Amino acid sequence: MNQATRTVLRMTDIKKSFSGVPALLGVDFELKAGEIHALVGENGAGKSTLIKIMTGAYRRDSGVIEYDQKRVAFQNPTEAQAVGIVAVYQEIQLVDYRTVAENIFLGREPHRLGIIDKRRMNTRAAEILERLGLHIDPRSVVGSLNIAHRQMVAIARAISFGAQVLILDEPTSSLTETEVSVLFEVMRRLKSEGTSMVYVSHRFEELYAVCDRVTVLRDGRNIVTQSLATLNRLDLVCHMLGRKPREVSKGVTAFAKRPQNVAGQPVLLQAEGLKYQNRLNGVSIEVRHGEIVGLAGLLGSGRSETARALFGSQPIDGGTVKLEGNLLEVRDPHDAIDAGMAFLSEDRKADGIIPELSVRENLTLAALPALTQWGIVSRKRQGELVKRFMQRLGIRASAEQKIHELSGGNQQKVLLARWLCKNTKLLLLDEPTRGIDVGAKSEIQRLIAELAEQGLGVLMISSEVEELVEGSQRVVVLRDGRSVAELSGEQKNIKAILHAMAEGAERREAVGGQYELVD
């Protein structure tokens, strides 16, 4: 069989559920010899689950896996490594105080007369590094290397297993552009030798630079497998998001009737040139009093990082933040809260609610210092505050009910109430309507609109493009940690947002009030 068409790994109708919740719903995946195959999808698409089934970290519920035309059923990663399927994950798993050679052969060190043969180990490590075109001393301590060189050592370790299938999970997340080019050169060397690779990344430039084909997963299903040479970026974005580049139907969200003109209002937030490692590369955003500004972008674009940087839960390496014209130094969330900011994380269960505490305790958590005297919380004042905000936000529950017993929509209302009782000026909302039913979603949208009409500034992150189009006066699009477009008025439509996500600002120009691709 021709090397270029020979299938090395085939996964057919793979299904996997966790506690009855499906993660993969009959996924097919095929990897050819000497191919670099991209695997992409948004959060929850099923990428990590599929990779872990490939490597034996998870057992599939059903389906067939064939490796080298033989059916296999790996019980653990060790069995997969033994036949040449090895993964290098985003979090590099090396021992910092050991040498490069010791890490490459950890647990498989060559011995002579019962003693580790360091000379032979160093020689073999040097041969692998040379094969990859890497100038790294095998005797160097891994902890002394930069991130890029550690990533290369992790790949060298994988190659030492005789890897025929190499899985690279977000390998460039902490690398500079120069370091990425070195990684790509290593990948091309391996490809020329016949090594097949599964490449997981959210960066389109990388996919188109180094990958042959792409498989898109969404909600645990195959959406498309296609050659990247025949798939343009806009179509790739549409496959990932499940959207078509067309105008939104009017009235899809509860935001539909809110006023759009706030140009005369004073500026509340002005953030310029926010930088953090290679995750934020110059993000600039402005929010006025009473304005909802949408923040759009694919996974890894820097949306959540921007919100966390503004709130002080993630440091910044550069840039400035002003609130009502005053320069603000946000060292931690306490500084942001004191300045009048509030943040709702996209994962309310992990970063928002305290499940075993009551609605009353969760709602008043941020206000406790104001309700406390001599170390004792005034239950009377706390009760009055809870009653007022439960009525105002329409929270349907008992104040003493444990919050984990509430619906997702009511939990989200409690988290909003937590910040509103702090006289908040600016709301940073990360996916405020994710994971709640349609009715509750409309209630949350109406509530956000009402809060903006009362003068609050809102920065709203959403993966639902319709929500951004109808709910925001302006939409800022991020891509690879940069602000690449700001859309308002007639330009604020689904087509323009998807184009900006796919291509960035450098390949778009305004034509008749709409954004079109420039040939």
C-alpha positions in Angstrom: 0.0 0.0 0.0 1.2 3.5 -0.8 2.8 5.1 2.3 0.9 8.4 1.7 -2.5 6.6 1.7 -1.8 3.9 4.3 -4.0 4.3 7.4 -2.0 4.0 10.6 -4.8 4.6 13.1 -8.6 4.3 12.6 -11.2 5.0 15.2 -14.8 4.1 14.3 -18.1 5.0 16.0 -16.3 5.8 19.3 -18.7 6.5 22.2 -17.9 7.6 25.7 -20.1 8.9 28.6 -19.2 10.1 32.1 -21.9 9.5 34.8 -24.5 9.2 32.0 -23.4 12.4 30.3 -22.2 11.7 26.8 -18.8 13.1 25.8 -18.4 11.4 22.4 -21.4 10.3 20.3 -20.1 8.0 17.6 -16.9 9.8 16.5 -14.8 8.6 13.6 -11.2 9.5 13.2 -8.5 8.4 10.7 -4.8 9.1 10.7 -2.6 8.3 7.7 1.1 7.5 7.6 3.3 10.6 7.6 0.3 12.9 8.1 -0.1 15.8 10.5 -3.8 15.8 11.3 -5.3 18.7 13.1 -8.0 18.1 15.8 -10.0 21.2 16.6 -13.2 22.2 18.4 -14.4 24.6 21.1 -14.6 23.7 24.8 -16.6 20.5 25.4 -16.3 19.4 21.8 -14.7 16.1 22.9 -11.0 16.6 21.8 -9.4 15.6 25.1 -11.7 12.6 25.6 -10.8 11.3 22.1 -7.1 11.8 22.7 -7.2 10.0 26.0 -9.1 7.0 24.4 -6.3 7.0 21.7 -3.6 6.7 24.4 -5.4 4.3 26.7 -6.0 6.8 29.5 -9.8 6.3 29.0 -11.7 3.2 28.0 -14.2 3.7 25.3 -17.8 2.6 25.9 -18.2 1.3 22.4 -16.6 1.5 19.0 -13.5 0.1 17.3 -9.9 1.2 17.3 -7.5 -0.2 14.7 -3.8 0.4 14.8 -1.6 -0.8 11.9 -4.7 -2.6 10.6 -5.1 -4.6 13.8 -7.9 -4.2 16.4 -6.5 -2.9 19.7 -7.9 -2.2 23.2 -5.4 -0.3 25.3 -5.9 -0.7 29.0 -3.6 2.2 29.9 -1.1 4.6 28.3 1.8 2.2 28.9 0.3 -0.3 26.5 -0.2 2.4 23.9 3.4 3.6 24.3 4.6 0.1 23.9 3.2 -0.1 20.3 4.2 3.5 19.4 1.3 5.8 20.3 2.6 8.6 22.6 1.1 11.9 23.7 2.9 15.1 24.7 0.5 17.3 26.7 0.2 21.0 27.2 1.4 20.7 30.8 4.9 19.3 30.2 5.5 16.3 32.4 9.2 16.3 33.1 11.3 16.1 36.3 13.0 19.5 36.7 16.0 18.3 38.8 16.9 15.5 36.5 19.0 15.8 33.3 17.7 15.9 29.8 19.0 12.3 29.2 17.5 11.1 32.5 14.1 12.5 31.6 14.2 11.0 28.1 14.8 7.5 29.5 13.1 7.8 32.8 12.1 4.4 34.0 13.9 2.8 31.0 17.5 3.7 31.8 20.2 1.5 30.2 22.1 -0.6 32.7 25.5 -2.2 32.9 26.3 -4.7 35.7 23.2 -3.5 37.5 24.2 0.2 37.5 22.7 2.9 35.2 25.0 3.3 32.3 25.0 7.2 32.1 27.5 7.3 29.3 25.4 5.1 27.0 22.2 7.0 28.1 23.8 10.4 27.3 25.0 9.0 23.9 21.5 7.7 23.0 19.8 10.9 24.1 22.3 13.0 22.1 21.5 10.8 19.0 17.7 11.4 19.4 18.2 15.2 19.9 20.5 15.3 16.8 17.9 13.4 14.8 15.4 16.2 15.7 18.0 18.9 14.8 18.1 20.1 18.4 21.3 21.6 20.0 20.6 20.6 23.6 23.2 19.1 26.0 21.8 15.8 27.3 23.6 16.4 30.5 21.8 19.7 31.2 19.3 19.8 34.1 15.8 20.2 32.7 14.9 22.9 35.3 17.6 25.2 33.7 16.0 25.0 30.2 13.4 27.4 28.8 9.9 26.3 28.0 10.6 25.7 24.4 13.5 23.4 25.1 11.5 21.5 27.7 8.8 21.0 25.1 11.5 19.6 22.7 12.8 17.3 25.5 9.2 16.0 26.0 9.0 15.2 22.2 12.4 13.6 22.3 11.2 11.4 25.2 8.2 10.4 23.0 10.4 9.6 20.1 12.6 7.4 22.4 9.6 5.1 22.7 9.8 4.5 18.9 6.6 6.6 18.4 4.8 6.1 15.2 1.9 8.2 16.3 2.7 11.4 18.1 -0.1 13.4 19.7 0.7 17.0 20.4 -1.8 18.7 22.7 -1.6 22.6 22.5 2.3 22.4 22.2 2.7 26.1 21.4 0.6 27.6 24.2 3.7 28.9 26.0 6.1 29.4 23.1 7.3 32.5 21.3 7.0 32.8 17.5 10.7 31.9 17.1 10.2 28.8 19.3 7.1 27.8 17.4 9.1 27.8 14.1 11.7 25.5 15.8 8.9 23.1 16.8 7.5 23.1 13.3 10.9 22.3 11.8 11.1 19.3 14.3 7.6 18.2 13.2 8.5 18.4 9.5 11.6 16.3 10.1 9.5 13.6 11.9 6.9 13.7 9.1 9.6 13.2 6.4 10.6 10.1 8.4 7.0 8.7 8.3 5.9 9.7 11.8 2.2 10.5 12.0 1.0 13.3 14.2 -2.3 14.4 15.8 -2.0 18.2 16.4 -4.4 19.9 18.8 -4.4 23.7 18.6 -6.8 26.7 18.4 -4.4 28.8 16.4 -5.4 28.9 12.8 -2.0 30.1 11.5 -0.4 27.1 12.9 -3.0 24.7 11.5 -2.6 26.0 8.0 1.2 26.2 8.3 1.9 22.6 9.3 -1.2 20.4 9.1 -2.5 18.3 6.1 -6.1 17.6 7.2 -8.4 18.7 9.9 -11.1 17.0 11.9 -13.7 19.3 13.6 -15.6 18.0 16.6 -18.6 19.8 18.1 -20.7 18.6 21.0 -19.1 15.1 20.9 -19.8 14.6 17.2 -17.8 14.6 13.9 -18.6 17.7 11.9 -16.1 17.5 9.1 -12.8 16.0 8.1 -11.2 17.8 5.2 -7.9 18.8 3.6 -6.9 22.2 4.9 -5.8 23.1 1.4 -9.5 23.1 0.4 -11.1 24.5 3.5 -11.0 28.3 4.1 -10.8 29.8 7.5 -14.3 31.2 7.6 -15.8 27.8 6.8 -13.6 26.3 9.5 -14.9 28.8 12.1 -18.5 28.1 11.0 -18.0 24.3 11.4 -16.6 24.9 14.9 -19.3 27.2 16.1 -22.2 25.6 14.2 -23.1 29.0 12.6 -23.4 30.2 9.1 -22.2 33.6 8.0 -25.6 35.3 7.7 -27.5 38.0 9.4 -29.1 37.0 12.7 -32.9 36.7 12.7 -34.3 39.6 14.7 -35.6 38.9 18.1 -33.6 35.7 18.7 -32.6 36.9 22.2 -34.3 38.9 25.0 -31.8 41.7 24.2 -33.6 42.6 20.9 -35.4 45.8 22.0 -32.7 47.4 24.1 -31.5 50.9 23.1 -28.3 50.9 21.1 -27.1 54.6 21.3 -24.9 55.3 24.4 -22.3 57.5 22.5 -22.9 60.5 24.8 -22.3 58.6 28.0 -18.9 59.1 29.8 -16.3 56.4 29.5 -16.2 54.0 32.4 -13.4 51.5 31.5 -10.5 52.2 29.3 -8.0 49.3 28.9 -5.1 49.7 26.5 -2.4 47.3 25.3 -3.0 44.5 27.8 -0.3 41.9 27.7 0.3 38.6 29.5 2.9 36.1 28.3 1.8 35.1 24.8 -1.9 34.9 25.7 -2.6 38.6 25.6 -0.7 40.5 23.0 -2.1 44.1 23.1 -5.8 43.9 24.0 -7.6 47.3 24.1 -11.2 47.8 25.2 -13.4 50.7 26.1 -16.8 50.5 28.0 -19.1 53.5 28.7 -21.6 53.9 31.5 -24.8 52.1 30.5 -23.1 50.2 27.6 -22.8 46.5 26.9 -19.7 45.7 25.0 -19.5 42.2 23.6 -16.2 40.3 23.5 -16.0 37.7 20.8 -13.4 35.1 19.8 -12.7 31.4 19.5 -11.2 29.2 22.3 -7.7 30.5 23.1 -8.4 34.0 21.6 -7.8 35.6 25.0 -11.4 36.4 26.0 -11.4 34.9 29.5 -7.8 36.0 30.1 -8.8 39.6 29.3 -11.6 39.5 31.9 -9.4 37.9 34.5 -6.6 40.4 33.8 -9.1 43.3 34.3 -10.3 41.7 37.6 -6.8 41.1 38.9 -7.1 37.3 39.1 -4.4 37.1 36.4 -1.4 39.3 36.2 -0.5 41.5 33.2 3.0 42.2 31.8 2.0 45.4 30.2 -0.8 47.9 29.4 -2.9 50.2 31.4 -6.4 50.1 32.9 -8.4 53.3 33.7 -11.7 53.4 35.5 -13.6 56.7 35.2 -10.4 58.3 34.0 -8.3 57.3 36.9 -5.3 55.0 36.4 -6.0 51.7 38.2 -3.4 49.3 39.5 -5.2 46.0 39.9 -2.8 43.7 41.8 -5.5 41.2 42.9 -9.3 40.9 42.9 -9.6 42.9 46.1 -8.3 46.0 44.2 -10.9 45.4 41.4 -13.7 44.9 43.9 -12.8 48.0 45.8 -12.8 50.0 42.5 -16.3 48.8 41.7 -15.7 45.8 39.4 -17.5 42.5 39.5 -16.6 39.2 37.7 -18.8 36.2 36.9 -16.7 33.3 35.7 -17.8 31.0 32.9 -17.6 28.0 35.3 -20.0 29.0 38.1 -19.7 25.7 39.8 -15.9 25.9 40.2 -15.4 29.6 40.5 -18.8 31.0 41.6 -21.1 29.2 43.9 -20.2 27.5 47.2 -22.5 24.5 46.8 -23.1 23.5 50.4 -23.9 27.1 51.6 -27.3 28.6 51.4 -28.7 31.2 49.0 -28.4 33.7 51.8 -24.7 32.9 52.4 -23.8 32.8 48.8 -25.6 36.1 47.9 -24.0 38.1 50.7 -20.5 36.7 50.5 -19.0 39.9 49.0 -21.0 42.2 51.2 -20.0 40.5 54.5 -17.5 43.2 55.6 -20.2 45.8 55.4 -22.6 43.6 57.3 -20.2 42.8 60.1 -19.5 44.6 63.3 -16.9 43.4 65.9 -16.6 40.2 63.9 -20.3 39.4 64.1 -22.6 39.4 61.0 -25.9 41.2 61.5 -28.4 38.6 60.5 -31.1 41.3 60.4 -29.3 43.5 57.8 -28.2 40.3 55.9 -31.8 39.1 55.8 -33.0 42.5 54.5 -30.4 42.6 51.8 -31.2 39.0 50.7 -34.9 39.7 50.6 -34.4 42.9 48.5 -32.2 41.3 45.9 -34.1 38.1 45.6 -37.2 40.1 44.8 -35.4 42.5 42.5 -33.8 39.7 40.5 -36.8 37.3 40.7 -34.8 34.5 42.4 -37.3 31.6 42.9 -36.0 29.8 46.0 -35.8 29.9 49.8 -33.1 32.0 51.3 -32.0 29.1 53.4 -32.0 26.6 50.6 -28.6 25.2 49.6 -27.6 26.9 46.3 -26.6 23.6 44.6 -30.3 22.7 44.7 -31.2 25.6 42.5 -31.5 25.6 38.7 -28.6 27.0 36.7 -30.5 30.2 36.0 -31.3 30.9 39.6 -27.7 30.2 40.6 -26.6 32.7 38.0 -29.0 35.3 39.4 -27.6 34.7 43.0 -24.1 35.4 41.7 -25.3 38.6 40.0 -27.0 39.7 43.2 -23.8 39.0 45.1 -22.1 41.8 43.2 -25.0 44.2 42.8 -25.2 44.6 46.6 -21.7 46.0 46.4 -22.6 49.1 44.4 -20.8 47.7 41.3 -20.0 50.0 38.4 -18.6 47.5 35.9 -19.8 43.9 35.3 -17.4 41.4 33.7 -19.6 38.6 32.5 -17.9 35.4 31.1 -20.6 33.3 29.3 -23.5 34.5 31.6 -26.1 32.4 29.9 -24.1 29.1 29.4 -25.7 26.0 30.8 -29.1 27.3 31.6 -32.5 26.6 30.0 -34.1 28.8 27.4 -36.5 30.6 29.8 -33.9 31.3 32.3 -31.5 32.5 29.5 -34.1 35.1 28.5 -34.5 36.3 32.1 -30.7 36.7 32.5 -30.5 38.6 29.2 -33.3 41.0 30.3 -31.7 41.5 33.6 -28.3 42.4 32.1 -30.1 44.8 29.8 -31.9 46.4 32.7 -28.7 46.8 34.7 -27.0 48.5 31.7 -30.0 50.9 31.4 -29.5 51.8 35.0 -26.0 52.9 34.2 -23.8 49.9 34.8 -21.1 49.2 32.2 -21.0 45.5 31.0 -18.3 43.6 29.3 -20.0 40.4 28.1 -18.1 37.4 26.7 -20.3 35.0 24.8 -19.9 32.1 22.4 -23.4 32.7 21.1 -22.9 35.2 18.2 -26.6 36.1 18.3 -26.3 37.2 21.9 -23.4 39.5 21.0 -25.1 41.0 18.0 -28.4 41.8 19.8 -27.1 42.4 23.3 -24.1 44.7 22.6 -23.7 48.2 21.4 -20.3 47.3 20.2 -18.4 44.0 19.7 -14.7 43.7 20.1 -13.2 40.6 18.4 -10.1 38.9 19.8 -7.8 36.6 17.9 -4.6 35.1 19.2 -4.6 37.5 22.2 -5.1 40.6 20.0 -8.0 43.0 19.4 -8.5 42.5 15.6 -11.9 44.3 15.1 -14.4 46.6 16.7 -17.9 46.4 15.2 -20.9 48.6 15.8 -24.0 49.7 13.9 -24.7 47.9 10.7 -21.2 46.4 10.7 -22.2 44.5 13.9 -23.5 41.3 12.3 -22.8 37.6 12.4 -20.9 37.6 9.1 -18.5 40.3 10.2 -17.9 38.7 13.5 -17.1 35.3 12.0 -14.9 36.9 9.4 -12.9 38.7 12.1 -12.6 35.5 14.1 -11.3 33.6 11.1 -9.1 36.2 9.3 -8.4 39.0 11.7 -8.5 42.7 10.8 -5.6 42.6 8.3 -7.7 41.0 5.6 -11.0 42.9 6.0 -12.2 46.2 4.8 -15.6 47.9 5.2 -17.7 47.7 2.1 -21.0 49.4 2.1 -21.4 49.1 5.9 -20.5 45.4 5.8 -17.2 43.6 6.3 -16.1 41.4 3.4 -13.0 39.4 2.8 -10.3 41.1 0.7 -8.8 38.9 -2.0 
